[in-house]
Amino acid sequence: MEEKKNLDLFALASVPLIMTLGNSMLIPVLPVIEKTLNISSFQVSMIITVYSIVAILLIPIAGYLSDRFGRKKVIIPSLLLAAIGGAITGFASWKMENPYLFILVGRVIQGIGSAGAMPVVIPCVGDLFKNEDEVTKGLGLIETANTFGKVLSPILGAFLASFIWFLPFWFIPLLCAISIVLVLFFVKTPKKKDQEVQEFGEFARNVKATLKKNLRWLLAIFLLGGIIMFVLFGILFYLSTILEERHGIYGTKKGLVMAIPLLALSISSFVAGKKLGENKQVMKWTIFVGFLLLAGAFIFLFFNMSLVFLLSALVVGGVGIGAALPSLDALITEGIEKEERGTITSLYSSMRFVGVAAGPPVYALLIKMSDQAVFHTSIYSSLVGVIVVWFAVKPDKETKKVAPKVKKAPV
């Protein structure tokens, strides 16, 4: 990898790391928030969900703005908004007797910031490199930072909450400030020349042409991204709940236990990003095997529900998720022209956030039904992913060439 781009990648990797911490750090704290504020499990799951819903709606707009005006001009203000949202949740929790509604308001603002931060990083990496192998390695590093954030988040969130339950909220502005400084000074994206900036009409026609030509495999990638996040965040919510309710594991110890499958996910993501290269067929079958591992991991839990068996199964599932994510990122980034890359990848990021938003509330309802309902849902969702990869992702036919550019009509 080009040495001069190492600092750029390091700074960009701070964004998914911090955005992941800002969301996933709260998952182990949700049972504490539920008891402290005297709210239902569904209400507490909305602290994750409202953040994601706002991001879903605004990510495509952020993608367009990043294509039109530049990546950094979207990422930095977005990080600032995420910091403001975190400060609002922290202040409300500290000073108000019934802060729940204001916590949701803060999370909405944080979600607005998230929409323009992490999703824009993916096309930004694609802009930095011309060689597809370098792009894949860069995206592997970004996903590793994302998954490492998931490893660190339950430990850090539980540790901070062991002092004051709302301390994780206050940690978000601090982390965002660090990322703003890193991106501001170290990320040097290629500058657009004035004549290269597309008018909205031309841009819209190009995006439409790209979607029309690549619709089948793009929809497949979008769906796969949503499924994988749905299962991941749903099962993390499930694990966080049963560790306290059934096994009496609280605080930092709970965070360390939750980090075990996430560490497997992080290592798998790092290795996959390093080894994938430019071969899109290898990417397809890596995604296929990843979803197959995720589905198979839950089957064994019908025979043994001990904590050791549960964690072992989640480690296997984590390896599957970690292998699939860099491949999904690379297929969609390398298959789209740079001018529309931000918009198209933002649609993919939106679908990932659909999964993030749906996972906790759906699994909160499933937990009340039975463990089997949780496992069945996870298996069937993963098997849908297996089927989609097999039938709809055909890189040799569909990702070699992107849609031709639409020319401006003569004046």
C-alpha positions in Angstrom: 0.0 0.0 0.0 1.3 3.5 -0.9 3.2 4.7 2.1 2.0 8.3 1.7 -1.6 7.1 2.0 -1.1 5.3 5.3 -1.9 8.4 7.3 -5.0 9.1 5.2 -6.3 5.6 5.9 -5.5 5.8 9.6 -7.5 9.0 9.9 -10.4 7.6 7.8 -10.4 4.4 9.9 -11.0 6.6 13.0 -14.4 7.5 11.7 -16.0 4.0 11.6 -14.2 3.2 14.8 -15.7 6.2 16.6 -19.2 5.9 15.0 -19.3 2.3 16.0 -18.3 3.1 19.5 -20.9 5.8 19.6 -23.6 3.3 18.9 -22.5 -0.2 19.9 -21.0 1.1 23.2 -24.6 1.6 24.4 -25.7 -2.0 23.8 -24.3 -3.5 27.1 -25.6 -0.4 28.9 -29.2 -0.8 27.7 -30.3 -3.0 30.6 -28.9 -0.5 33.0 -30.7 2.4 31.3 -33.9 0.3 31.2 -33.8 -0.1 35.0 -32.6 3.4 35.8 -35.3 5.1 33.7 -37.9 2.5 34.5 -38.8 1.9 30.8 -39.6 -1.2 28.8 -37.1 -3.3 26.8 -38.7 -2.1 23.6 -38.4 1.6 24.7 -34.7 1.1 25.5 -34.1 -0.6 22.2 -35.4 2.6 20.5 -32.2 4.4 21.7 -30.4 2.3 19.1 -33.2 2.3 16.5 -34.0 6.1 16.2 -30.3 6.7 15.6 -30.4 4.2 12.8 -33.7 5.3 11.2 -32.5 8.9 10.8 -29.3 7.6 9.3 -31.2 5.5 6.8 -33.2 8.5 5.6 -30.2 10.9 5.3 -27.4 8.7 4.1 -28.3 8.9 0.4 -28.4 12.7 0.7 -25.0 12.7 2.3 -23.7 10.4 -0.5 -24.9 12.8 -3.1 -23.4 15.8 -1.3 -20.1 14.0 -1.0 -20.1 13.3 -4.8 -21.0 16.9 -5.5 -18.9 18.9 -3.1 -16.2 16.5 -1.8 -15.9 13.8 0.9 -14.2 15.9 3.7 -16.7 18.7 3.4 -19.4 16.2 4.4 -17.5 14.1 6.9 -16.2 16.9 9.2 -19.6 18.7 9.7 -21.2 15.3 10.2 -18.7 14.4 13.0 -19.5 17.7 14.6 -23.2 17.0 14.6 -22.6 13.5 16.1 -20.6 15.2 18.9 -23.5 17.7 19.6 -26.0 14.8 19.7 -23.8 12.9 22.2 -23.5 16.0 24.4 -27.3 16.5 24.4 -27.9 12.9 25.6 -25.2 13.3 28.2 -26.5 16.6 29.5 -30.1 15.4 29.6 -29.2 12.3 31.5 -27.1 14.3 34.0 -29.5 17.2 34.7 -33.1 15.9 34.0 -35.3 13.8 36.2 -37.0 12.1 33.2 -34.5 12.4 30.3 -35.7 9.6 28.0 -37.3 11.9 25.4 -34.3 14.2 25.3 -32.0 11.1 25.0 -33.9 10.2 21.9 -33.6 13.8 20.5 -29.9 13.6 21.1 -29.7 10.2 19.4 -31.6 11.6 16.4 -29.0 14.4 16.0 -26.2 11.9 16.4 -27.9 9.8 13.7 -27.9 12.8 11.4 -24.2 13.1 12.0 -23.6 9.4 11.5 -25.3 9.5 8.1 -22.6 11.8 6.7 -19.6 10.3 8.5 -19.0 6.5 8.2 -20.9 5.9 4.9 -18.9 8.5 3.1 -15.6 6.9 4.2 -16.2 3.9 1.9 -16.2 5.8 -1.4 -13.4 8.0 0.0 -11.1 5.0 0.2 -12.1 4.2 -3.4 -11.0 7.7 -4.4 -7.6 7.4 -2.8 -6.4 4.5 -4.8 -6.4 3.6 -8.5 -5.4 -0.1 -8.1 -8.4 -2.4 -7.1 -6.1 -4.5 -4.9 -5.2 -1.4 -2.9 -8.8 -0.4 -2.7 -9.8 -3.8 -1.3 -7.0 -3.7 1.3 -8.0 -0.2 2.3 -11.6 -1.2 2.7 -10.5 -4.2 4.7 -8.8 -1.8 7.1 -11.9 0.3 7.3 -14.1 -2.7 8.1 -11.5 -3.9 10.6 -11.7 -0.5 12.4 -15.4 -0.9 12.3 -15.4 -4.4 13.8 -12.6 -3.5 16.3 -15.0 -0.7 17.5 -17.5 -3.5 18.1 -15.0 -5.4 20.1 -14.0 -2.5 22.2 -17.5 -1.0 22.6 -19.0 -3.5 25.1 -15.9 -3.4 27.2 -15.6 0.4 27.2 -19.4 1.0 27.5 -19.7 -1.3 30.5 -16.6 0.1 32.1 -17.7 3.7 31.8 -21.3 2.9 32.9 -19.8 1.2 36.0 -18.9 4.7 37.3 -22.0 6.6 36.1 -24.7 5.1 33.9 -24.7 8.0 31.4 -20.9 8.4 31.1 -20.8 6.6 27.7 -23.0 9.4 26.3 -20.3 12.0 27.3 -17.6 10.0 25.8 -19.0 10.4 22.2 -18.2 14.2 21.8 -14.6 13.5 23.0 -14.1 10.7 20.4 -15.7 12.8 17.6 -13.3 15.7 18.4 -10.3 13.3 17.9 -11.6 12.1 14.6 -12.3 15.6 13.3 -8.7 16.6 14.0 -7.4 13.5 12.3 -9.5 13.8 9.2 -9.0 17.6 8.9 -5.2 17.3 8.9 -4.3 13.9 7.4 -7.0 13.1 4.8 -6.1 14.5 1.4 -8.7 13.4 -1.1 -8.3 14.2 -4.8 -9.7 17.6 -5.6 -12.4 18.0 -8.2 -11.7 20.5 -11.0 -14.5 22.9 -11.7 -15.3 21.3 -15.1 -15.5 17.9 -13.5 -18.3 18.9 -11.1 -21.6 17.5 -12.5 -24.8 19.4 -12.5 -27.6 17.7 -10.6 -29.6 16.7 -13.7 -26.5 15.1 -15.3 -25.6 13.4 -12.0 -29.2 12.1 -11.6 -29.2 10.6 -15.1 -25.8 8.9 -14.5 -27.0 7.4 -11.2 -30.2 6.2 -12.9 -28.2 4.6 -15.7 -25.8 3.0 -13.2 -28.7 1.6 -11.2 -30.5 0.3 -14.3 -27.4 -1.5 -15.7 -26.4 -3.0 -12.3 -29.7 -3.3 -10.6 -29.7 -7.1 -10.0 -26.3 -7.4 -8.2 -26.6 -4.0 -6.5 -30.0 -5.0 -4.9 -28.4 -8.2 -3.8 -25.5 -6.4 -2.1 -27.9 -4.0 -0.5 -30.1 -6.8 0.9 -27.0 -8.8 2.1 -25.7 -5.7 4.0 -29.1 -5.3 5.7 -29.4 -9.0 6.7 -25.9 -9.2 8.2 -26.4 -6.1 10.4 -29.9 -7.2 11.4 -28.5 -10.5 12.7 -25.4 -9.0 14.3 -27.1 -6.2 16.2 -30.1 -8.4 17.1 -27.9 -11.2 18.6 -25.8 -8.6 20.4 -28.9 -7.3 22.1 -29.9 -10.9 22.9 -26.5 -11.7 24.4 -26.4 -8.5 26.4 -29.9 -9.3 27.9 -29.3 -12.9 28.8 -25.8 -12.3 30.3 -27.5 -10.2 33.0 -30.8 -11.9 33.4 -29.7 -15.6 33.3 -26.0 -15.6 34.1 -25.7 -12.7 36.5 -22.8 -11.2 34.6 -22.7 -7.4 34.8 -20.5 -4.4 34.1 -17.0 -4.7 32.7 -17.1 -8.5 33.0 -20.2 -8.5 30.7 -18.4 -6.3 28.3 -15.4 -8.6 28.1 -17.7 -11.7 27.5 -19.5 -9.8 24.7 -16.2 -8.9 23.1 -15.2 -12.6 22.6 -17.3 -13.2 19.4 -16.7 -9.6 18.2 -12.9 -10.2 18.4 -13.4 -13.2 16.1 -15.4 -11.0 13.8 -12.6 -8.3 13.8 -9.8 -10.8 13.1 -11.7 -12.4 10.3 -12.5 -9.0 8.7 -8.8 -8.0 8.9 -7.6 -11.3 7.3 -10.3 -11.2 4.6 -9.3 -7.6 3.7 -5.7 -8.6 3.4 -6.2 -11.7 1.3 -9.1 -10.9 -1.1 -7.1 -9.0 -3.8 -9.0 -8.1 -7.0 -10.7 -11.5 -7.7 -14.4 -10.8 -7.6 -15.3 -14.5 -7.8 -13.3 -15.1 -4.6 -15.3 -12.2 -3.0 -18.6 -13.8 -4.0 -17.6 -17.2 -2.5 -16.2 -15.6 0.6 -19.6 -13.9 1.2 -21.4 -17.2 0.5 -19.2 -19.1 3.0 -19.6 -16.3 5.5 -23.4 -16.5 5.5 -23.3 -20.3 5.6 -21.1 -20.1 8.7 -23.5 -17.6 10.3 -26.5 -19.9 9.6 -24.8 -23.0 10.8 -23.6 -21.5 14.0 -27.1 -21.2 15.4 -28.2 -24.7 14.5 -26.0 -26.2 17.3 -27.7 -24.1 19.9 -30.8 -26.2 19.7 -28.8 -29.0 21.3 -26.9 -27.1 24.0 -27.7 -23.7 25.5 -24.8 -23.4 27.9 -22.9 -20.1 27.9 -19.7 -21.7 26.6 -21.6 -23.3 23.7 -23.4 -20.0 23.0 -20.2 -18.1 22.9 -18.6 -20.7 20.7 -21.4 -20.6 18.2 -21.3 -16.8 18.2 -17.5 -16.9 17.5 -18.2 -19.1 14.4 -20.9 -16.6 13.3 -18.6 -13.7 14.0 -16.0 -15.3 11.7 -18.6 -15.6 9.0 -19.7 -11.9 9.3 -16.1 -10.7 9.4 -15.3 -12.6 6.2 -18.3 -11.3 4.3 -18.2 -7.6 5.2 -14.9 -6.5 3.3 -16.1 -8.5 0.3 -19.4 -6.7 0.2 -17.7 -3.4 0.5 -15.2 -4.2 -2.2 -17.7 -5.5 -4.7 -19.9 -2.4 -4.5 -17.0 0.1 -4.4 -15.0 -1.3 -7.3 -18.0 -1.9 -9.5 -19.2 1.8 -9.6 -17.7 4.9 -11.3 -16.1 7.4 -9.0 -18.6 10.1 -9.8 -21.6 8.1 -8.5 -19.7 6.0 -6.0 -20.7 8.1 -2.9 -24.4 7.9 -3.8 -24.5 4.2 -4.7 -22.4 3.1 -1.7 -24.6 5.4 0.5 -27.7 3.3 -0.5 -25.8 0.2 0.6 -24.9 1.9 3.9 -28.6 2.8 4.3 -29.6 -0.8 4.0 -26.9 -1.8 6.6 -28.5 0.8 8.9 -31.9 -0.8 8.3 -30.5 -3.9 9.8 -29.0 -2.0 12.7 -32.4 -0.3 13.3 -34.5 -3.5 13.0 -32.3 -5.9 15.0 -32.7 -4.7 18.6 -36.5 -4.2 18.7 -37.2 -7.4 16.7 -35.0 -9.4 18.9 -36.4 -7.8 22.0 -39.8 -9.2 21.0 -38.3 -12.6 20.1 -36.6 -12.9 23.5 -40.1 -12.7 25.1 -41.2 -15.6 22.9 -38.4 -18.1 23.3 -34.7 -18.7 22.6 -35.8 -20.9 19.7 -37.5 -18.0 18.1 -34.2 -16.0 18.3 -32.3 -18.9 16.7 -34.8 -19.7 14.0 -34.9 -16.0 13.0 -31.1 -15.8 12.8 -30.9 -19.1 10.8 -33.6 -18.2 8.3 -32.3 -14.7 7.8 -28.8 -16.0 7.2 -30.1 -18.7 4.8 -31.8 -16.0 2.8 -28.4 -14.4 2.4 -26.9 -17.7 1.2 -29.6 -18.0 -1.5 -29.2 -14.3 -2.6 -25.4 -14.8 -3.0 -25.8 -18.0 -5.0 -28.4 -16.7 -7.4 -28.0 -12.9 -7.6 -24.3 -12.1 -7.2 -22.6 -12.9 -10.5 -19.4 -10.8 -10.6 -18.1 -12.1 -14.0 -21.2 -11.0 -15.8 -22.2 -7.9 -13.9 -19.4 -6.1 -12.1 -16.7 -5.9 -14.8 -18.2 -2.8 -16.4 -20.3 -0.1 -15.0 -23.0 1.9 -16.8 -21.7 4.2 -19.5 -21.6 7.9 -18.8 -24.5 10.0 -19.8 -23.5 13.0 -21.8 -24.9 16.5 -21.4 -27.5 17.4 -24.0 -26.1 20.0 -26.5 -27.2 23.5 -25.7 
